[in-house]
Amino acid sequence: MSSSYSTGRGFKSGLAISLGIFGAGLPQTGLVAFGLGEIMQTMPKVALAVKVIGVCYLLWLGGNLIRTWYKHTQSIINAQANQLKP
């Protein structure tokens, strides 16, 4: 992912995404190392909260994707309509 991003957007963007992925991986590794799975097994409410937060995040990502697609589609339709005007 980072190599294709770098190819399309340049070195600085590729470096930024690589550092972002690395930065996200550190807390995940720490949580696993310190027993997040154990906590989630002994505290079902925490597990449910993590799942709900994950669902909300995925819904937010999906909503942004649909909104971006819709705006892009509308801009193409408007551009084509403007070309057809006499």
N, C-alpha and C positions, 0 to 999 in steps of 0.2 A: 504494500500500500504506500509506504513512504517513498519508495523508488519511483513509482508511477506519478506520485504527487510532485516529487522533485523534478521529474522530467517535464511535466506540464507547467509548473509554476516557478521553478528555479530553486537554487541551493538553499536560500534563506527559508523559504516555505517548507522545504523538505526537512531542514534541520529543526524547524519549529514543530512540525508534526512528529518527528522522531523523539524530540524531548518531551512532547505531550504524552506520547504512548509510554515512554519510560517513566514519566512522572505518575501516570495512572497505575502502572504496574507495581510501583513500590508500595503504596498502601495496600493493594490487594495481596501482595506477597506477605506483608507484615500481618495482615488480618488472618490469613491462612496459617501462618507460622505460629501465631499466638492463640489459635484455637477458636476461630469464629464458628466453625462447624459444631464444635462442642457446645458453645453458647447457644447456638440456634436450636440444638437438640434439647437442651435443658430449659430453654425459655421460648416456647412456641409463639408468644406474642412478639418477640423480637424478630423471629423468622417471618411472621406475617407482615410486620412493618417493613422489613427489607423487600418482601415480595410486592407489597403495595407501592412502595417507592419505585421499584423497578418497572412496574406496570405503568405508573404515571409518567415515568421518563420515556418509556417506549411510545406511549400515546402522544406525548409532546413531540418526539422525533417524527412520528408518522404524520401528525398534523402539520408540522413545518414542511415536511416533504410534499404533502398534498397541496399546501398553500403555494409553495414555490412552483410546483408543476402547473398549478392553475394560472398563476400570474404569467409564467412563461408562455403557456398556451394562449392566453388572452392577448399577450403582446404580439405573438405571431399572427393571430387572427386579425388584430387591428392593423398590423403592417400590410397584410394581404388585402384588407378592405381598402386601405388608403391607396394602394397601387391600382385598384380597379376603378377608383374615382376618375371621372374625366377631367 
